[in-house]
């Protein structure tokens, strides 16, 4: 399963063709989800925009076919462990990013983000950046 980070969702909503192409190459919509925290970030962005109603409609349009993965007790356990680990190593990341990473870990999902630098601090988190392409313009990793 692939979980989309906020930056990827924003690229899709803005019509960024390479990112949209990557999403369309995934064989089944059931393999794509969004952490509830990302949904909250997107809705905040809509409320904070010049046209909140249009922003909300755009977010709804993006999220409607995707799974929204809740932050449940499994996620909370992963969050506690990863935050402790990051604090111990002195390399904390943003609060929402820790919640997003914990959700991906709990669901055994690959987090799709262009914010690899931040998320790479989380041990065991599988990342994929749709910003990284090979010479043929395709991502080096397999999209299952």
DSSP file (Angstrom, degrees, kcal/mol; ACC not computed):
  #  RESIDUE AA STRUCTURE BP1 BP2  ACC     N-H-->O    O-->H-N    N-H-->O    O-->H-N    TCO  KAPPA ALPHA  PHI   PSI    X-CA   Y-CA   Z-CA
    1    1 A X              0   0    0      0, 0.0   109,-2.9     0, 0.0     2,-0.4   0.000 360.0 360.0 360.0 145.8    0.0    0.0    0.0
    2    2 A X  E     -ab  32 110A   0     29,-3.6    31,-3.0   107,-0.2     2,-0.5  -0.930 360.0-160.2-110.2 131.7    1.1    3.6   -0.7
    3    3 A X  E     -ab  33 111A   0    107,-3.0   109,-3.5    -2,-0.4     2,-0.5  -0.954  16.0-138.3-109.9 130.4    0.3    6.5    1.6
    4    4 A X  E     - b   0 112A   0     29,-2.5    31,-0.5    -2,-0.5   109,-0.2  -0.746  10.9-143.1 -91.9 129.5    0.5    9.9    0.1
    5    5 A X     >  -     0   0    0    107,-2.5     4,-2.0    -2,-0.5     3,-0.5  -0.384  33.0 -99.4 -79.5 166.3    2.1   12.7    2.1
    6    6 A X  H  > S+     0   0    0      1,-0.2     4,-2.7     2,-0.2     5,-0.2   0.872 120.6  56.9 -56.4 -41.9    0.7   16.3    2.0
    7    7 A X  H  > S+     0   0    0      1,-0.2     4,-1.9     2,-0.2    -1,-0.2   0.875 108.1  47.3 -62.9 -36.1    3.2   17.5   -0.6
    8    8 A X  H  > S+     0   0    0     -3,-0.5     4,-2.2   104,-0.3    -1,-0.2   0.915 111.4  50.8 -69.1 -43.4    2.2   14.8   -3.0
    9    9 A X  H  X S+     0   0    0     -4,-2.0     4,-2.6     1,-0.2    -2,-0.2   0.907 109.6  50.8 -60.0 -41.9   -1.5   15.5   -2.5
   10   10 A X  H  X S+     0   0    0     -4,-2.7     4,-1.9     1,-0.2    -1,-0.2   0.906 108.1  52.1 -64.4 -41.3   -0.9   19.2   -3.2
   11   11 A X  H  <>S+     0   0    0     -4,-1.9     5,-2.8    -5,-0.2    -1,-0.2   0.914 111.0  48.1 -60.1 -41.7    1.0   18.4   -6.4
   12   12 A X  H ><5S+     0   0    0     -4,-2.2     3,-1.6     1,-0.2    -2,-0.2   0.930 110.8  50.1 -64.6 -45.6   -1.9   16.3   -7.6
   13   13 A X  H 3<5S+     0   0    0     -4,-2.6    -1,-0.2     1,-0.3    -2,-0.2   0.809 109.0  53.1 -64.0 -28.6   -4.5   19.0   -6.7
   14   14 A X  T 3<5S-     0   0    0     -4,-1.9    -1,-0.3    -5,-0.2    -2,-0.2   0.440 119.2-112.3 -85.7   0.7   -2.4   21.6   -8.6
   15   15 A X  T < 5 +     0   0    0     -3,-1.6     2,-0.8     1,-0.2    -3,-0.2   0.772  47.5 176.5  77.6  26.1   -2.4   19.3  -11.7
   16   16 A X     >< -     0   0    0     -5,-2.8     4,-2.4     1,-0.2     3,-0.4  -0.532  19.2-153.8 -67.1 105.5    1.3   18.5  -11.6
   17   17 A X  H  > S+     0   0    0     -2,-0.8     4,-2.7     1,-0.2     5,-0.2   0.846  85.7  52.6 -58.6 -44.2    1.4   16.0  -14.5
   18   18 A X  H  > S+     0   0    0      1,-0.2     4,-1.9     2,-0.2    -1,-0.2   0.915 113.6  45.1 -60.1 -39.7    4.4   13.9  -13.6
   19   19 A X  H  > S+     0   0    0     -3,-0.4     4,-2.1     2,-0.2    -2,-0.2   0.913 113.0  49.9 -68.5 -42.0    2.9   13.2  -10.1
   20   20 A X  H  X S+     0   0    0     -4,-2.4     4,-2.3     1,-0.2    -2,-0.2   0.892 109.4  52.8 -62.6 -38.9   -0.5   12.5  -11.5
   21   21 A X  H  X S+     0   0    0     -4,-2.7     4,-1.2    -5,-0.2    -1,-0.2   0.906 107.2  51.5 -62.4 -42.5    1.0   10.1  -14.0
   22   22 A X  H  < S+     0   0    0     -4,-1.9     4,-0.5     1,-0.2     3,-0.4   0.919 110.6  48.9 -60.5 -43.9    2.8    8.2  -11.1
   23   23 A X  H >< S+     0   0    0     -4,-2.1     3,-1.3     1,-0.2    -2,-0.2   0.912 108.8  52.3 -63.1 -42.7   -0.5    7.9   -9.3
   24   24 A X  H 3< S+     0   0    0     -4,-2.3    -1,-0.2     1,-0.3    -2,-0.2   0.730  99.6  64.7 -68.4 -21.1   -2.3    6.6  -12.4
   25   25 A X  T 3< S+     0   0    0     -4,-1.2     2,-0.3    -3,-0.4    -1,-0.3   0.645  76.0 102.8 -77.1 -13.7    0.3    3.9  -12.9
   26   26 A X  S <  S-     0   0    0     -3,-1.3   118,-0.1    -4,-0.5     6,-0.1  -0.568  77.0-133.0 -72.4 131.4   -0.6    2.2   -9.6
   27   27 A X  S    S+     0   0    0    116,-0.5     2,-0.4    -2,-0.3    -1,-0.1   0.731  80.5  22.1 -63.6 -28.0   -2.7   -0.8  -10.5
   28   28 A X    >   -     0   0    0      1,-0.1     3,-1.9     0, 0.0    -1,-0.1  -0.997  61.5-137.9-145.1 136.5   -5.5   -0.3   -8.1
   29   29 A X  G >  S+     0   0    0     -2,-0.4     3,-1.8     1,-0.3    38,-0.4   0.767 103.8  71.0 -61.5 -22.8   -7.0    2.6   -6.1
   30   30 A X  G 3  S+     0   0    0      1,-0.3    -1,-0.3    36,-0.1    -3,-0.0   0.675  89.9  61.6 -66.3 -15.1   -7.2    0.2   -3.1
   31   31 A X  G <  S+     0   0    0     -3,-1.9   -29,-3.6   -30,-0.1     2,-0.4   0.397  94.4  75.5 -90.3   3.1   -3.5    0.4   -2.9
   32   32 A X  E <   +a    2   0A   0     -3,-1.8    35,-1.6   -31,-0.2     2,-0.3  -0.959  56.5 160.9-122.0 130.9   -3.4    4.1   -2.3
   33   33 A X  E     -ac   3  67A   0    -31,-3.0   -29,-2.5    -2,-0.4     2,-0.4  -0.880  28.1-140.0-139.1 172.5   -4.3    5.8    1.0
   34   34 A X  E     - c   0  68A   0     33,-2.7    35,-2.3    -2,-0.3   -29,-0.1  -0.997  27.4-119.1-134.5 127.7   -3.9    9.1    2.9
   35   35 A X  E >>  - c   0  69A   0    -31,-0.5     4,-1.9    -2,-0.4     3,-0.8  -0.383  26.5-119.5 -62.2 145.5   -3.3    9.3    6.6
   36   36 A X  H 3> S+     0   0    0     33,-2.6     4,-2.3     1,-0.3    -1,-0.1   0.826 115.1  61.2 -55.7 -31.7   -6.0   11.1    8.5
   37   37 A X  H 3> S+     0   0    0     32,-0.3     4,-2.2     2,-0.2    -1,-0.3   0.889 102.7  49.7 -63.4 -39.1   -3.3   13.6    9.6
   38   38 A X  H <> S+     0   0    0     -3,-0.8     4,-2.7     2,-0.2     5,-0.2   0.908 107.7  53.9 -66.0 -41.2   -2.7   14.5    5.9
   39   39 A X  H  X S+     0   0    0     -4,-1.9     4,-2.5     1,-0.2    -2,-0.2   0.933 109.2  49.0 -56.1 -45.0   -6.4   15.0    5.4
   40   40 A X  H  X S+     0   0    0     -4,-2.3     4,-2.3     1,-0.2    -2,-0.2   0.907 110.5  50.1 -62.0 -42.6   -6.4   17.4    8.3
   41   41 A X  H  X S+     0   0    0     -4,-2.2     4,-2.2     2,-0.2    -1,-0.2   0.911 112.0  47.9 -62.5 -42.2   -3.4   19.3    6.9
   42   42 A X  H  X S+     0   0    0     -4,-2.7     4,-2.0     2,-0.2    -2,-0.2   0.903 111.6  49.5 -65.8 -41.2   -5.2   19.6    3.5
   43   43 A X  H  X S+     0   0    0     -4,-2.5     4,-2.5    -5,-0.2    -1,-0.2   0.872 109.5  52.1 -67.1 -36.0   -8.4   20.8    5.0
   44   44 A X  H  X S+     0   0    0     -4,-2.3     4,-2.2     2,-0.2    -2,-0.2   0.933 108.2  51.6 -62.3 -44.7   -6.5   23.4    7.0
   45   45 A X  H  < S+     0   0    0     -4,-2.2     4,-0.3     1,-0.2    -2,-0.2   0.888 109.8  49.9 -58.1 -39.6   -4.9   24.6    3.8
   46   46 A X  H >< S+     0   0    0     -4,-2.0     3,-1.3     1,-0.2     9,-0.3   0.933 111.4  47.5 -64.4 -46.0   -8.3   24.9    2.3
   47   47 A X  H 3< S+     0   0    0     -4,-2.5     5,-0.2     1,-0.3    -1,-0.2   0.826 112.4  50.7 -63.8 -31.1   -9.7   26.9    5.2
   48   48 A X  T 3< S+     0   0    0     -4,-2.2    -1,-0.3    -5,-0.2    -2,-0.2   0.438  95.4  97.1 -87.2  -1.0   -6.6   29.1    5.1
   49   49 A X  S <  S-     0   0    0     -3,-1.3     3,-0.5    -4,-0.3    -3,-0.1  -0.262  89.5-105.6 -85.8 173.1   -6.9   29.8    1.4
   50   50 A X  S    S+     0   0    0      1,-0.3     2,-0.3     2,-0.1    -1,-0.1   0.774 118.5  32.9 -67.1 -26.9   -8.5   32.8   -0.4
   51   51 A X     >  +     0   0    0      1,-0.1     4,-2.4    -5,-0.1    -1,-0.3  -0.724  69.1 177.7-132.4  82.3  -11.5   30.6   -1.4
   52   52 A X  H  > S+     0   0    0     -3,-0.5     4,-2.8    -2,-0.3     5,-0.2   0.850  80.7  54.4 -56.7 -38.3  -12.1   28.0    1.4
   53   53 A X  H  > S+     0   0    0      2,-0.2     4,-2.1     1,-0.2    -1,-0.2   0.942 111.3  44.1 -63.1 -46.3  -15.2   26.5   -0.3
   54   54 A X  H  > S+     0   0    0      1,-0.2     4,-2.1     2,-0.2    -1,-0.2   0.892 113.2  53.1 -63.9 -39.1  -13.3   25.8   -3.5
   55   55 A X  H  X S+     0   0    0     -4,-2.4     4,-2.3    -9,-0.3    -2,-0.2   0.913 108.2  49.1 -62.0 -44.0  -10.4   24.5   -1.5
   56   56 A X  H  X S+     0   0    0     -4,-2.8     4,-2.8     1,-0.2    -1,-0.2   0.906 110.6  51.0 -62.6 -41.3  -12.6   22.1    0.4
   57   57 A X  H  X S+     0   0    0     -4,-2.1     4,-2.4     2,-0.2    -1,-0.2   0.891 109.6  50.5 -63.1 -39.3  -14.1   20.8   -2.8
   58   58 A X  H  X S+     0   0    0     -4,-2.1     4,-2.0     2,-0.2    -2,-0.2   0.916 111.9  47.1 -64.3 -44.1  -10.7   20.3   -4.3
   59   59 A X  H  X S+     0   0    0     -4,-2.3     4,-2.7     2,-0.2     5,-0.2   0.932 112.5  49.6 -63.5 -46.1   -9.6   18.3   -1.2
   60   60 A X  H  X S+     0   0    0     -4,-2.8     4,-2.3     1,-0.2    -2,-0.2   0.898 109.0  52.9 -59.8 -40.8  -12.8   16.2   -1.3
   61   61 A X  H  < S+     0   0    0     -4,-2.4     4,-0.5     1,-0.2    -1,-0.2   0.897 112.7  44.1 -62.8 -41.3  -12.3   15.5   -5.0
   62   62 A X  H  < S+     0   0    0     -4,-2.0     3,-0.4     1,-0.2     4,-0.2   0.934 119.6  40.4 -67.0 -46.4   -8.8   14.2   -4.4
   63   63 A X  H >< S+     0   0    0     -4,-2.7     3,-1.7     1,-0.2    -2,-0.2   0.726  91.2  86.7 -80.4 -22.8   -9.7   12.2   -1.3
   64   64 A X  T 3< S+     0   0    0     -4,-2.3    -1,-0.2     1,-0.3    -2,-0.1   0.855  96.0  37.8 -50.6 -46.9  -13.0   10.7   -2.4
   65   65 A X  T 3  S+     0   0    0     -4,-0.5    -1,-0.3    -3,-0.4     2,-0.2   0.560 107.6  83.1 -83.9  -3.6  -11.5    7.6   -4.3
   66   66 A X  S <  S-     0   0    0     -3,-1.7     2,-0.4    -4,-0.2   -33,-0.2  -0.595  82.6-109.8-100.8 158.1   -8.7    7.1   -1.7
   67   67 A X  E     -c   33   0A   0    -35,-1.6   -33,-2.7   -38,-0.4     2,-0.7  -0.691  23.7-146.8 -80.4 134.5   -8.7    5.3    1.6
   68   68 A X  E     -c   34   0A   0     -2,-0.4     2,-0.6   -35,-0.2   -33,-0.2  -0.923  15.1-149.4-100.8 116.4   -8.3    7.5    4.7
   69   69 A X  E     -c   35   0A   0    -35,-2.3   -33,-2.6    -2,-0.7   -32,-0.3  -0.764  12.7-134.6 -93.1 123.3   -6.3    5.7    7.3
   70   70 A X        -     0   0    0     -2,-0.6     2,-1.0   -35,-0.2     5,-0.1  -0.267  15.8-116.0 -72.9 158.5   -7.2    6.5   10.8
   71   71 A X        +     0   0    0      4,-0.1     2,-0.1     3,-0.1    -1,-0.1  -0.837  55.5 164.6 -91.3 100.6   -4.7    7.2   13.6
   72   72 A X     >  -     0   0    0     -2,-1.0     4,-2.3    31,-0.0     5,-0.1  -0.283  54.4 -75.8-109.4-168.3   -5.5    4.3   15.9
   73   73 A X  H  > S+     0   0    0      1,-0.2     4,-2.1     2,-0.2     5,-0.2   0.848 129.0  54.1 -62.4 -35.8   -3.9    2.5   18.8
   74   74 A X  H  > S+     0   0    0      2,-0.2     4,-2.0     1,-0.2    -1,-0.2   0.920 109.9  47.7 -63.4 -42.3   -1.4    0.7   16.6
   75   75 A X  H  > S+     0   0    0      1,-0.2     4,-2.9     2,-0.2    -2,-0.2   0.899 108.9  54.7 -63.4 -40.5   -0.4    4.0   15.2
   76   76 A X  H  X S+     0   0    0     -4,-2.3     4,-2.4     1,-0.2    -1,-0.2   0.894 107.2  50.0 -61.7 -40.4   -0.1    5.5   18.7
   77   77 A X  H  X S+     0   0    0     -4,-2.1     4,-1.9     2,-0.2    -1,-0.2   0.916 112.8  46.3 -65.2 -42.8    2.3    2.6   19.7
   78   78 A X  H  X S+     0   0    0     -4,-2.0     4,-2.9     1,-0.2     5,-0.3   0.904 111.1  53.7 -64.1 -40.5    4.5    3.2   16.6
   79   79 A X  H  X S+     0   0    0     -4,-2.9     4,-2.8     1,-0.2     5,-0.3   0.933 107.6  49.7 -59.0 -47.5    4.4    7.0   17.3
   80   80 A X  H  X S+     0   0    0     -4,-2.4     4,-2.0     1,-0.2    -1,-0.2   0.919 114.6  44.5 -59.9 -44.5    5.6    6.5   20.9
   81   81 A X  H  X S+     0   0    0     -4,-1.9     4,-2.5     2,-0.2    -1,-0.2   0.926 116.0  45.0 -67.0 -45.1    8.5    4.3   19.8
   82   82 A X  H  X S+     0   0    0     -4,-2.9     4,-2.8     2,-0.2     5,-0.2   0.886 113.2  49.9 -71.6 -35.4    9.6    6.4   16.9
   83   83 A X  H  X S+     0   0    0     -4,-2.8     4,-2.7    -5,-0.3     5,-0.2   0.927 112.0  48.7 -66.1 -42.2    9.4    9.7   18.8
   84   84 A X  H  X S+     0   0    0     -4,-2.0     4,-2.7    -5,-0.3    -2,-0.2   0.933 113.2  47.9 -59.9 -45.6   11.4    8.2   21.6
   85   85 A X  H  X S+     0   0    0     -4,-2.5     4,-2.1     2,-0.2    -2,-0.2   0.930 113.6  46.3 -61.8 -46.5   14.0    6.9   19.1
   86   86 A X  H  X>S+     0   0    0     -4,-2.8     5,-2.8     2,-0.2     4,-0.6   0.894 114.0  48.6 -64.5 -39.8   14.2   10.3   17.3
   87   87 A X  H ><5S+     0   0    0     -4,-2.7     3,-0.9     3,-0.2    -2,-0.2   0.924 110.8  50.7 -65.1 -43.9   14.5   12.2   20.6
   88   88 A X  H 3<5S+     0   0    0     -4,-2.7    -2,-0.2     1,-0.3    -1,-0.2   0.882 113.7  44.7 -61.0 -39.2   17.2    9.8   21.9
   89   89 A X  H 3<5S-     0   0    0     -4,-2.1    -1,-0.3    -5,-0.2    -2,-0.2   0.508 112.1-122.1 -84.2  -4.6   19.2   10.3   18.7
   90   90 A X  T <<5S+     0   0    0     -3,-0.9    -3,-0.2    -4,-0.6    -2,-0.1   0.837  81.4 108.9  70.4  33.6   18.6   14.0   18.8
   91   91 A X      < +     0   0    0     -5,-2.8    -4,-0.2    -6,-0.1    -1,-0.1  -0.275  42.4 171.5-138.5  51.7   16.9   14.2   15.4
   92   92 A X        -     0   0    0     -6,-0.2     2,-0.2    -5,-0.1     3,-0.1  -0.209  15.8-154.4 -58.9 151.5   13.2   15.0   15.9
   93   93 A X        -     0   0    0      1,-0.2     5,-0.1     2,-0.1    -1,-0.1  -0.682  40.1 -57.9-117.0 176.5   11.0   15.8   13.0
   94   94 A X     >  -     0   0    0     -2,-0.2     4,-2.1     1,-0.1    -1,-0.2  -0.144  48.3-117.7 -57.3 150.2    7.8   17.8   12.8
   95   95 A X  H  > S+     0   0    0      1,-0.2     4,-1.7     2,-0.2     5,-0.1   0.912 114.4  44.8 -56.8 -49.0    4.9   16.7   15.0
   96   96 A X  H  > S+     0   0    0      1,-0.2     4,-2.5     2,-0.2    -1,-0.2   0.879 110.3  56.2 -64.7 -36.4    2.6   16.0   12.1
   97   97 A X  H  > S+     0   0    0      1,-0.2     4,-2.7     2,-0.2    -1,-0.2   0.874 104.9  52.0 -64.0 -36.0    5.4   14.2   10.2
   98   98 A X  H  X S+     0   0    0     -4,-2.1     4,-2.4     2,-0.2    -1,-0.2   0.901 110.3  48.7 -65.0 -39.1    5.8   11.8   13.2
   99   99 A X  H  X S+     0   0    0     -4,-1.7     4,-1.9     2,-0.2    -2,-0.2   0.899 112.6  48.1 -65.9 -40.3    2.1   11.0   13.1
  100  100 A X  H  X S+     0   0    0     -4,-2.5     4,-2.2     2,-0.2    -2,-0.2   0.928 112.7  48.1 -65.0 -46.0    2.2   10.4    9.4
  101  101 A X  H  X S+     0   0    0     -4,-2.7     4,-2.6     1,-0.2    -2,-0.2   0.908 110.2  52.1 -61.6 -42.7    5.3    8.2    9.7
  102  102 A X  H  X S+     0   0    0     -4,-2.4     4,-2.6     1,-0.2    -1,-0.2   0.884 108.4  51.5 -62.1 -38.8    3.7    6.2   12.6
  103  103 A X  H  X S+     0   0    0     -4,-1.9     4,-2.0     2,-0.2    -1,-0.2   0.932 110.4  48.2 -63.5 -45.8    0.6    5.7   10.4
  104  104 A X  H  X>S+     0   0    0     -4,-2.2     5,-2.6     1,-0.2     4,-0.5   0.915 113.4  47.7 -61.5 -43.0    2.7    4.3    7.5
  105  105 A X  H ><5S+     0   0    0     -4,-2.6     3,-0.9     1,-0.2    -2,-0.2   0.925 111.2  50.4 -63.5 -44.8    4.6    2.0    9.9
  106  106 A X  H 3<5S+     0   0    0     -4,-2.6    -1,-0.2     1,-0.3    -2,-0.2   0.856 116.1  41.4 -63.3 -35.7    1.4    0.7   11.6
  107  107 A X  H 3<5S-     0   0    0     -4,-2.0    -1,-0.3    -5,-0.2    -2,-0.2   0.427 108.1-122.6 -92.4   0.0   -0.2   -0.1    8.2
  108  108 A X  T <<5 +     0   0    0     -3,-0.9     2,-0.2    -4,-0.5    -3,-0.2   0.862  62.3 150.8  62.2  35.5    3.0   -1.5    6.7
  109  109 A X      < -     0   0    0     -5,-2.6     2,-0.5    -6,-0.2    17,-0.5  -0.594  52.7-116.4-103.3 159.0    2.8    1.1    3.9
  110  110 A X  E     -bd   2 126A   0   -109,-2.9  -107,-3.0    -2,-0.2     2,-0.6  -0.831  30.3-136.5 -88.8 126.1    5.2    2.9    1.7
  111  111 A X  E     -bd   3 127A   0     15,-2.9    17,-2.2    -2,-0.5     2,-0.7  -0.767  11.2-151.9 -88.3 120.9    5.1    6.6    2.3
  112  112 A X  E     +bd   4 128A   0   -109,-3.5  -107,-2.5    -2,-0.6     2,-0.3  -0.839  38.3 137.2 -94.1 116.6    5.2    8.6   -0.9
  113  113 A X        -     0   0    0     15,-2.2    18,-0.3    -2,-0.7     3,-0.1  -0.989  55.9-145.5-154.3 152.9    6.8   12.0   -0.2
  114  114 A X  S    S+     0   0    0     -2,-0.3     2,-0.5    15,-0.2     3,-0.3   0.346  91.5  84.3 -98.4   3.2    9.2   14.4   -1.7
  115  115 A X     >  +     0   0    0      1,-0.2     4,-2.0     2,-0.1     3,-0.4  -0.375  50.0 142.5 -97.2  51.5   10.3   15.3    1.9
  116  116 A X  H  >  +     0   0    0     -2,-0.5     4,-2.5     1,-0.2    -1,-0.2   0.852  60.9  63.9 -64.0 -36.2   12.7   12.4    2.0
  117  117 A X  H  4 S+     0   0    0     -3,-0.3     4,-0.2     1,-0.2    -1,-0.2   0.914 109.8  38.2 -56.6 -45.1   15.3   14.3    4.0
  118  118 A X  H >4 S+     0   0    0     -3,-0.4     3,-1.3     1,-0.2    -2,-0.2   0.957 119.9  44.2 -70.6 -51.9   13.0   14.6    7.0
  119  119 A X  H >< S+     0   0    0     -4,-2.0     3,-1.9     1,-0.3    -2,-0.2   0.716  96.1  75.3 -71.7 -20.4   11.3   11.2    6.9
  120  120 A X  T 3< S+     0   0    0     -4,-2.5    -1,-0.3     1,-0.3    -2,-0.1   0.654  82.8  70.8 -67.4 -12.1   14.6    9.3    6.3
  121  121 A X  T <  S+     0   0    0     -3,-1.3     2,-0.7    -4,-0.2    -1,-0.3   0.692  78.4  90.9 -72.7 -18.6   15.4    9.9    9.9
  122  122 A X  S X  S-     0   0    0     -3,-1.9     3,-1.4    -4,-0.2     2,-0.1  -0.707  80.9-132.3 -86.2 113.4   12.6    7.4   10.9
  123  123 A X  T 3  S+     0   0    0     -2,-0.7     3,-0.1     1,-0.2    -2,-0.1  -0.400  85.8  13.9 -66.9 135.2   14.1    3.9   11.1
  124  124 A X  T 3  S+     0   0    0      1,-0.3     2,-0.5    -2,-0.1    -1,-0.2   0.340  89.1 133.4  85.9  -7.1   12.2    1.2    9.3
  125  125 A X    <   -     0   0    0     -3,-1.4     2,-0.6    -6,-0.2    -1,-0.3  -0.660  51.0-140.7 -81.7 126.2   10.0    3.6    7.3
  126  126 A X  E     -d  110   0A   0    -17,-0.5   -15,-2.9    -2,-0.5     2,-0.3  -0.774  25.8-169.8 -89.0 123.3    9.8    2.7    3.6
  127  127 A X  E     -d  111   0A   0     -2,-0.6     2,-0.4   -17,-0.2   -15,-0.2  -0.824  16.8-174.0-116.5 151.1    9.9    5.9    1.5
  128  128 A X  E     -d  112   0A   0    -17,-2.2   -15,-2.2    -2,-0.3     2,-0.5  -0.969   9.2-158.4-142.0 128.7    9.3    6.6   -2.2
  129  129 A X    >   -     0   0    0     -2,-0.4     3,-0.8   -17,-0.2   -15,-0.2  -0.928   8.5-163.0-107.6 124.3    9.9   10.0   -3.8
  130  130 A X  T 3  S+     0   0    0     -2,-0.5   -16,-0.1     1,-0.2    -1,-0.1   0.362  88.5  71.7 -84.6   7.0    8.1   10.6   -7.0
  131  131 A X  T 3  S+     0   0    0    -18,-0.3     2,-0.6     2,-0.0    -1,-0.2   0.669  81.8  81.1 -88.1 -22.1   10.5   13.5   -7.6
  132  132 A X    <   +     0   0    0     -3,-0.8     8,-0.3     5,-0.0     2,-0.3  -0.772  61.8 171.2 -92.2 121.1   13.3   11.0   -8.3
  133  133 A X        -     0   0    0     -2,-0.6     6,-0.2     6,-0.2     2,-0.1  -0.907  26.3-129.9-128.6 155.7   13.3    9.7  -11.9
  134  134 A X    >   -     0   0    0      4,-3.0     3,-2.0    -2,-0.3    -1,-0.0  -0.247  49.3 -78.9 -90.7-171.9   15.6    7.6  -14.0
  135  135 A X  T 3  S+     0   0    0      1,-0.3    -1,-0.0     2,-0.1    -2,-0.0   0.757 129.6  54.5 -63.9 -26.2   16.8    8.5  -17.5
  136  136 A X  T 3  S-     0   0    0      2,-0.2    -1,-0.3     1,-0.0     3,-0.1   0.405 118.9-107.8 -87.4   3.7   13.6    7.3  -19.1
  137  137 A X  S <  S+     0   0    0     -3,-2.0     2,-0.3     1,-0.3    -2,-0.1   0.595  84.0 118.3  81.5  10.2   11.5    9.6  -16.9
  138  138 A X  S    S-     0   0    0      1,-0.0    -4,-3.0     2,-0.0    -1,-0.3  -0.812  73.5 -99.7-108.4 151.6   10.2    6.7  -14.9
  139  139 A X        -     0   0    0     -2,-0.3    -6,-0.2    -6,-0.2     4,-0.1  -0.404  26.0-130.9 -67.4 143.5   10.7    6.1  -11.2
  140  140 A X  S    S+     0   0    0     -8,-0.3     2,-0.1    -2,-0.1    -1,-0.1   0.819  85.0  76.2 -67.5 -30.9   13.4    3.6  -10.4
  141  141 A X  S    S-     0   0    0      1,-0.1     2,-0.3     2,-0.0    -2,-0.1  -0.467  89.7-106.1 -84.7 156.3   11.3    1.6   -8.0
  142  142 A X        -     0   0    0     -2,-0.1    -1,-0.1     1,-0.1    -2,-0.1  -0.577  16.4-147.4 -80.0 139.3    8.6   -0.8   -9.1
  143  143 A X              0   0    0     -2,-0.3  -116,-0.5    -4,-0.1    -1,-0.1   0.184 360.0 360.0 -94.3  17.6    5.0    0.4   -8.6
  144  144 A X              0   0    0   -118,-0.1    -1,-0.1  -117,-0.1  -118,-0.1   0.497 360.0 360.0  52.2 360.0    3.6   -3.1   -7.9
